[in-house]
Amino acid sequence: MKRDYICVSEVVMKLGISNATFWRMRKRGDFPCPAIQQPKRWKESDIDDFFRRGDEKAK
């Protein structure tokens, strides 16, 4: 079952990056803003789109 919102630990696991890399990307503005601020949650569809855009840039 796919959920609508995921937390930081699920985002980093899904993208295969470390927590430190994730927060550096957020600080630089390279990562989408969370859909829910407290506790921070991202729309899983936004993360999927972000991942696909990254794959397209790598080509």
N, C-alpha and C positions, 0 to 999 in steps of 0.2 A: 504494500500500500504506500503510495507516494504522499508525503505530507507537503503542505504549502510552504512552511517556514522551517529553516534549519539554523542551528546555533554555530558559533565559531568553530568548535571542535569538529562538527560535521562538515563545515565548509573546507577546512584545511585537509581533512581526510579525503573528501571528494576530489579536491584539486591536487592532492599529493604534495603539499607544501608544508613547511614548518609554521608554527605559530608566529615566530619572529618574522618570517618572510611575509606572512599575511598582514601583520600590523605595519610593517614597512610599506607595503603596497597601499594600505589604507591611508597612511600618513601622507604619501605622495599623491593620493587622489587617483590611483590606478585601479581602484576596486570600487564596485557599486556601494552606495550607501545602504545601511540596513533599512528594511521596511518597518521594523519595530525597534524603537530605541532602547527600552529597558524591559526585560533583558534583550540585548542585541540579537535580532533574528533577521535573516535574509530570506527573500522569496527564493525557493529552490529554482524556479524558472529563470530568475535573474542570474543565478550562479551558472546554470546550464548555458545561458546565452553568453555570459562572460567567458566560459571555457571554450565554447565554439569560436568566438571571435579570436581568442588566443591561438587556437589551432589554425585559423585562416591566416593570421599574421605570420605564423611559422612556415607557411608554404612558400 
